Amino acid sequence: MGAYSLAQAKLELDRLVDEALTGEVVTITRGGRPVVTLNRTAPAEPRLPIDAEYIEWMRQRALARPSLGADSVTLVREMRDEER
């Protein structure tokens, strides 16, 4: 476990993050007192693969939505003009 002043941490943040990623607990101090601890978080959940079946499901969802009657540019212009 390493303790670093805020001034040191500003200069060496990349290295301190790398230390935390290896499992080290890094403490940042202000005025000699610990104020922040850097530690590694749990890994992110893996993303689901995007395959042909998923793409088809998304396409079907998009087709099932009701039409707004115009493209987005036209709708935004209409909303803008209503406010004037």
DSSP file (Angstrom, degrees, kcal/mol; ACC not computed):
  #  RESIDUE AA STRUCTURE BP1 BP2  ACC     N-H-->O    O-->H-N    N-H-->O    O-->H-N    TCO  KAPPA ALPHA  PHI   PSI    X-CA   Y-CA   Z-CA
    1    1 A M              0   0    0      0, 0.0     2,-0.4     0, 0.0    25,-0.2   0.000 360.0 360.0 360.0 127.4    0.0    0.0    0.0
    2    2 A G  E     -a   26   0A   0     23,-1.5    25,-3.4     2,-0.0     2,-0.4  -0.865 360.0-154.2-112.9 147.0    1.4    3.3   -1.0
    3    3 A A  E     +a   27   0A   0     -2,-0.4     2,-0.4    23,-0.2    25,-0.2  -0.976  17.0 179.4-119.5 133.2    0.5    6.8    0.2
    4    4 A Y  E     -a   28   0A   0     23,-2.9    25,-3.1    -2,-0.4    -2,-0.0  -0.980  28.2-115.9-134.7 141.8    1.1    9.8   -2.1
    5    5 A S  E  >  -a   29   0A   0     -2,-0.4     4,-2.7    23,-0.2    25,-0.2  -0.311  35.0-108.9 -69.0 161.6    0.4   13.5   -1.6
    6    6 A L  H  > S+     0   0    0     23,-1.6     4,-2.1     1,-0.2     5,-0.2   0.885 121.2  53.7 -59.4 -39.3   -2.1   15.1   -3.9
    7    7 A A  H  > S+     0   0    0      2,-0.2     4,-1.4     1,-0.2    -1,-0.2   0.916 110.7  45.9 -62.5 -43.6    0.7   17.0   -5.6
    8    8 A Q  H  > S+     0   0    0      1,-0.2     4,-2.0     2,-0.2    -2,-0.2   0.912 110.6  53.9 -63.6 -42.3    2.5   13.7   -6.3
    9    9 A A  H  < S+     0   0    0     -4,-2.7     4,-0.4     1,-0.2    -2,-0.2   0.874 104.8  54.2 -62.7 -38.0   -0.7   12.0   -7.5
   10   10 A K  H  < S+     0   0    0     -4,-2.1     3,-0.5     1,-0.2    -1,-0.2   0.900 113.4  42.6 -61.6 -39.9   -1.3   14.8  -10.0
   11   11 A L  H  < S+     0   0    0     -4,-1.4    -2,-0.2     1,-0.2    -1,-0.2   0.796 126.6  30.9 -76.5 -28.3    2.1   14.2  -11.5
   12   12 A E  S  X S+     0   0    0     -4,-2.0     4,-2.5     1,-0.1     5,-0.2  -0.006  73.4 127.9-123.0  29.0    2.0   10.4  -11.4
   13   13 A L  H  > S+     0   0    0     -3,-0.5     4,-2.7    -4,-0.4     5,-0.2   0.893  74.1  54.1 -57.7 -43.2   -1.6    9.5  -11.9
   14   14 A D  H  > S+     0   0    0      1,-0.2     4,-2.1     2,-0.2    -1,-0.2   0.931 112.2  44.5 -56.9 -46.0   -1.0    7.1  -14.8
   15   15 A R  H  > S+     0   0    0      1,-0.2     4,-2.3     2,-0.2    -1,-0.2   0.890 112.4  51.8 -66.7 -39.2    1.5    5.1  -12.7
   16   16 A L  H  X S+     0   0    0     -4,-2.5     4,-2.4     2,-0.2    -1,-0.2   0.891 109.1  49.9 -66.8 -38.2   -0.7    5.1   -9.6
   17   17 A V  H  X S+     0   0    0     -4,-2.7     4,-2.4    -5,-0.2    -1,-0.2   0.919 109.7  51.7 -64.2 -42.3   -3.7    3.8  -11.6
   18   18 A D  H  X S+     0   0    0     -4,-2.1     4,-1.1    -5,-0.2    -2,-0.2   0.905 108.9  51.1 -60.1 -40.6   -1.4    1.1  -13.0
   19   19 A E  H ><>S+     0   0    0     -4,-2.3     5,-1.8     1,-0.2     3,-0.7   0.937 109.9  49.3 -59.7 -46.6   -0.4    0.2   -9.4
   20   20 A A  H ><5S+     0   0    0     -4,-2.4     3,-1.5     1,-0.2    20,-0.7   0.875 106.1  57.2 -61.7 -37.0   -4.1    0.0   -8.4
   21   21 A L  H 3<5S+     0   0    0     -4,-2.4    -1,-0.2     1,-0.3    -2,-0.2   0.771 101.0  57.0 -66.3 -24.9   -4.8   -2.2  -11.4
   22   22 A T  T <<5S-     0   0    0     -4,-1.1    -1,-0.3    -3,-0.7    -2,-0.2   0.504 129.9 -94.5 -83.3  -2.3   -2.2   -4.7  -10.2
   23   23 A G  T < 5S+     0   0    0     -3,-1.5    -3,-0.2     1,-0.4    -2,-0.1   0.316  81.6 135.4 109.4  -7.9   -4.1   -5.0   -6.9
   24   24 A E      < -     0   0    0     -5,-1.8     2,-0.6    -6,-0.2    -1,-0.4  -0.449  53.7-129.9 -71.1 145.7   -2.2   -2.4   -4.8
   25   25 A V        -     0   0    0     -2,-0.1   -23,-1.5    14,-0.1     2,-0.5  -0.887  23.8-161.1 -96.3 124.2   -4.2    0.0   -2.7
   26   26 A V  E     -aB   2  38A   0     12,-2.4    12,-3.7    -2,-0.6     2,-0.5  -0.923   1.8-161.0-111.3 125.5   -3.1    3.5   -3.4
   27   27 A T  E     -aB   3  37A   0    -25,-3.4   -23,-2.9    -2,-0.5     2,-0.5  -0.898   2.9-155.6-109.2 133.1   -3.9    6.2   -0.9
   28   28 A I  E     -aB   4  36A   0      8,-3.3     7,-3.0    -2,-0.5     8,-1.8  -0.911  14.9-159.1-107.9 132.7   -3.8    9.9   -1.8
   29   29 A T  E     -aB   5  34A   0    -25,-3.1   -23,-1.6    -2,-0.5     2,-0.4  -0.778  14.3-162.8-113.3 154.4   -3.3   12.4    1.0
   30   30 A R  E >  S- B   0  33A   0      3,-2.6     3,-1.5    -2,-0.3   -25,-0.0  -0.983  85.9  -6.2-133.3 122.7   -4.0   16.1    1.5
   31   31 A G  T 3  S-     0   0    0     -2,-0.4    -1,-0.1     1,-0.3   -26,-0.0   0.820 131.1 -58.4  62.7  29.3   -2.2   17.8    4.3
   32   32 A G  T 3  S+     0   0    0      1,-0.2    -1,-0.3     0, 0.0   -27,-0.0   0.427 116.1 110.5  81.7  -1.4   -0.8   14.5    5.5
   33   33 A R  E <  S-B   30   0A   0     -3,-1.5    -3,-2.6     1,-0.0    -1,-0.2  -0.888  75.6-110.2-109.0 137.8   -4.3   12.9    5.9
   34   34 A P  E     +B   29   0A   0      0, 0.0    -5,-0.3     0, 0.0     3,-0.1  -0.433  44.7 159.3 -64.7 131.7   -5.7   10.2    3.7
   35   35 A V  E     +     0   0A   0     -7,-3.0     2,-0.3     1,-0.4    -6,-0.2   0.612  59.8  26.2-124.3 -26.8   -8.6   11.5    1.5
   36   36 A V  E     -B   28   0A   0     -8,-1.8    -8,-3.3     2,-0.0     2,-0.5  -0.998  57.1-157.8-143.2 142.8   -8.9    9.1   -1.4
   37   37 A T  E     -B   27   0A   0     -2,-0.3     2,-0.5   -10,-0.2   -10,-0.2  -0.986   8.5-154.6-121.1 129.8   -8.1    5.5   -2.0
   38   38 A L  E     +B   26   0A   0    -12,-3.7   -12,-2.4    -2,-0.5     2,-0.3  -0.883  26.8 155.6 -99.2 130.2   -7.6    4.0   -5.5
   39   39 A N        -     0   0    0     -2,-0.5   -18,-0.1   -14,-0.2     2,-0.1  -0.986  46.3 -89.5-149.1 159.1   -8.3    0.4   -5.9
   40   40 A R        -     0   0    0    -20,-0.7     2,-0.2    -2,-0.3   -19,-0.1  -0.416  39.4-142.9 -70.0 138.6   -9.2   -1.9   -8.7
   41   41 A T        -     0   0    0      1,-0.1     3,-0.1    -2,-0.1    -1,-0.1  -0.470  33.7 -80.7 -92.0 170.6  -12.9   -2.4   -9.4
   42   42 A A        -     0   0    0     -2,-0.2    -1,-0.1     1,-0.1     3,-0.1  -0.423  59.2 -94.5 -66.5 145.6  -14.6   -5.6  -10.5
   43   43 A P        -     0   0    0      0, 0.0    -1,-0.1     0, 0.0    -3,-0.0  -0.281  46.9 -98.7 -61.7 149.2  -14.2   -6.3  -14.2
   44   44 A A        -     0   0    0      1,-0.1     3,-0.1    -3,-0.1     0, 0.0  -0.306  43.1 -96.5 -65.9 150.3  -17.1   -5.1  -16.4
   45   45 A E        -     0   0    0      1,-0.1    -1,-0.1    -3,-0.1     2,-0.1  -0.440  47.4-104.1 -64.6 138.7  -19.7   -7.7  -17.4
   46   46 A P        -     0   0    0      0, 0.0     2,-0.2     0, 0.0    -1,-0.1  -0.381  36.3-116.1 -65.9 144.3  -19.0   -9.1  -20.9
   47   47 A R        -     0   0    0      1,-0.1     3,-0.1    -3,-0.1    -3,-0.0  -0.495  30.0-105.2 -78.5 148.8  -21.1   -7.7  -23.7
   48   48 A L        -     0   0    0     -2,-0.2    -1,-0.1     1,-0.1     2,-0.1  -0.491  42.0-104.8 -70.1 142.2  -23.5  -10.0  -25.5
   49   49 A P        -     0   0    0      0, 0.0     2,-0.8     0, 0.0    -1,-0.1  -0.411  25.8-129.5 -68.1 144.4  -22.2  -10.8  -29.0
   50   50 A I        +     0   0    0     -2,-0.1     2,-0.2     4,-0.1    -3,-0.0  -0.851  41.9 164.7 -95.8 109.3  -24.0   -9.1  -31.8
   51   51 A D     >  -     0   0    0     -2,-0.8     4,-2.3     1,-0.0     5,-0.2  -0.602  53.8 -89.9-117.8 180.0  -25.0  -11.8  -34.3
   52   52 A A  H  > S+     0   0    0      1,-0.2     4,-2.3     2,-0.2     5,-0.2   0.852 124.1  55.0 -61.1 -36.4  -27.4  -12.0  -37.2
   53   53 A E  H  > S+     0   0    0      2,-0.2     4,-2.1     1,-0.2    -1,-0.2   0.915 109.3  46.9 -64.7 -42.9  -30.3  -13.2  -34.9
   54   54 A Y  H  > S+     0   0    0      2,-0.2     4,-2.4     1,-0.2    -2,-0.2   0.906 111.3  51.4 -65.5 -42.0  -29.9  -10.1  -32.7
   55   55 A I  H  X S+     0   0    0     -4,-2.3     4,-2.3     1,-0.2    -2,-0.2   0.904 110.4  49.1 -62.6 -40.9  -29.7   -7.7  -35.7
   56   56 A E  H  X S+     0   0    0     -4,-2.3     4,-2.5     2,-0.2    -1,-0.2   0.895 109.4  52.2 -65.3 -40.1  -32.9   -9.2  -37.1
   57   57 A W  H  X S+     0   0    0     -4,-2.1     4,-2.0     2,-0.2    -2,-0.2   0.918 110.8  47.7 -61.5 -43.8  -34.6   -8.8  -33.7
   58   58 A M  H  X S+     0   0    0     -4,-2.4     4,-2.3     2,-0.2    -2,-0.2   0.898 110.9  51.7 -64.3 -40.4  -33.6   -5.2  -33.6
   59   59 A R  H  X S+     0   0    0     -4,-2.3     4,-2.3     1,-0.2    -2,-0.2   0.917 109.5  49.4 -62.1 -43.5  -34.8   -4.7  -37.2
   60   60 A Q  H  X S+     0   0    0     -4,-2.5     4,-1.6     1,-0.2    -1,-0.2   0.883 110.2  51.2 -64.0 -39.1  -38.2   -6.2  -36.4
   61   61 A R  H  X S+     0   0    0     -4,-2.0     4,-0.9     2,-0.2    -1,-0.2   0.917 110.3  49.3 -62.9 -42.8  -38.5   -3.9  -33.3
   62   62 A A  H >< S+     0   0    0     -4,-2.3     3,-0.6     1,-0.2    -2,-0.2   0.900 111.5  48.7 -64.6 -40.2  -37.7   -0.9  -35.4
   63   63 A L  H 3< S+     0   0    0     -4,-2.3    -1,-0.2     1,-0.2    -2,-0.2   0.803 107.0  57.2 -68.9 -28.6  -40.3   -1.8  -38.0
   64   64 A A  H 3< S+     0   0    0     -4,-1.6    -1,-0.2    -5,-0.2    -2,-0.2   0.678  84.9  99.0 -78.1 -17.3  -43.0   -2.5  -35.3
   65   65 A R  S << S-     0   0    0     -4,-0.9     2,-0.1    -3,-0.6    -3,-0.0  -0.431  85.3-105.1 -70.0 144.0  -42.7    1.1  -33.9
   66   66 A P        -     0   0    0      0, 0.0     2,-0.1     0, 0.0    -1,-0.1  -0.393  38.1-107.4 -68.0 146.6  -45.4    3.5  -35.1
   67   67 A S        -     0   0    0      1,-0.1    -4,-0.0    -4,-0.1    -3,-0.0  -0.459  12.6-146.3 -73.1 144.5  -44.3    6.0  -37.7
   68   68 A L        -     0   0    0      2,-0.3    -1,-0.1    -2,-0.1     3,-0.1   0.499  39.8-119.9 -87.8  -5.4  -43.9    9.6  -36.6
   69   69 A G  S    S+     0   0    0      1,-0.1     2,-0.3     6,-0.0    -2,-0.1   0.341  84.3  41.0  87.2  -7.7  -45.1   10.7  -40.0
   70   70 A A  S    S-     0   0    0      3,-0.0    -2,-0.3     4,-0.0    -1,-0.1  -0.973  89.8 -88.9-159.8 167.0  -41.9   12.7  -40.8
   71   71 A D     >  -     0   0    0     -2,-0.3     4,-2.1     1,-0.1     5,-0.2  -0.356  46.9-102.3 -79.4 168.0  -38.1   12.4  -40.5
   72   72 A S  H  > S+     0   0    0      1,-0.2     4,-2.5     2,-0.2     5,-0.2   0.840 118.9  56.3 -63.0 -35.6  -36.4   13.7  -37.4
   73   73 A V  H  > S+     0   0    0      1,-0.2     4,-2.3     2,-0.2    -1,-0.2   0.931 109.4  46.3 -62.5 -44.9  -35.2   17.0  -39.0
   74   74 A T  H  > S+     0   0    0      1,-0.2     4,-2.4     2,-0.2    -2,-0.2   0.913 112.3  50.7 -64.0 -43.0  -38.7   17.9  -40.0
   75   75 A L  H  X S+     0   0    0     -4,-2.1     4,-2.3     2,-0.2    -2,-0.2   0.914 110.9  48.0 -62.6 -43.0  -40.1   17.1  -36.5
   76   76 A V  H  X S+     0   0    0     -4,-2.5     4,-2.6     1,-0.2    -1,-0.2   0.912 111.4  50.7 -65.2 -41.5  -37.4   19.2  -34.8
   77   77 A R  H  X S+     0   0    0     -4,-2.3     4,-2.7    -5,-0.2    -1,-0.2   0.910 110.3  49.9 -61.7 -41.3  -38.1   22.1  -37.1
   78   78 A E  H  X S+     0   0    0     -4,-2.4     4,-1.8     2,-0.2    -2,-0.2   0.915 111.7  47.7 -63.5 -42.5  -41.8   21.9  -36.4
   79   79 A M  H  X S+     0   0    0     -4,-2.3     4,-1.0     2,-0.2    -2,-0.2   0.911 113.0  48.9 -65.3 -41.0  -41.2   21.8  -32.7
   80   80 A R  H >X S+     0   0    0     -4,-2.6     3,-0.7     1,-0.2     4,-0.6   0.930 111.2  49.2 -62.7 -45.2  -38.8   24.8  -32.9
   81   81 A D  H >< S+     0   0    0     -4,-2.7     3,-0.6     1,-0.2    -1,-0.2   0.815 104.1  59.9 -67.3 -29.9  -41.3   26.8  -35.0
   82   82 A E  H 3< S+     0   0    0     -4,-1.8    -1,-0.2     1,-0.2    -2,-0.2   0.811 101.2  55.8 -66.0 -29.0  -44.1   26.1  -32.6
   83   83 A E  H <<        0   0    0     -4,-1.0    -1,-0.2    -3,-0.7    -2,-0.2   0.683 360.0 360.0 -78.3 -17.2  -42.1   27.8  -29.8
   84   84 A R    <<        0   0    0     -3,-0.6    -1,-0.2    -4,-0.6    -2,-0.2   0.477 360.0 360.0 -79.8 360.0  -41.8   31.0  -31.8
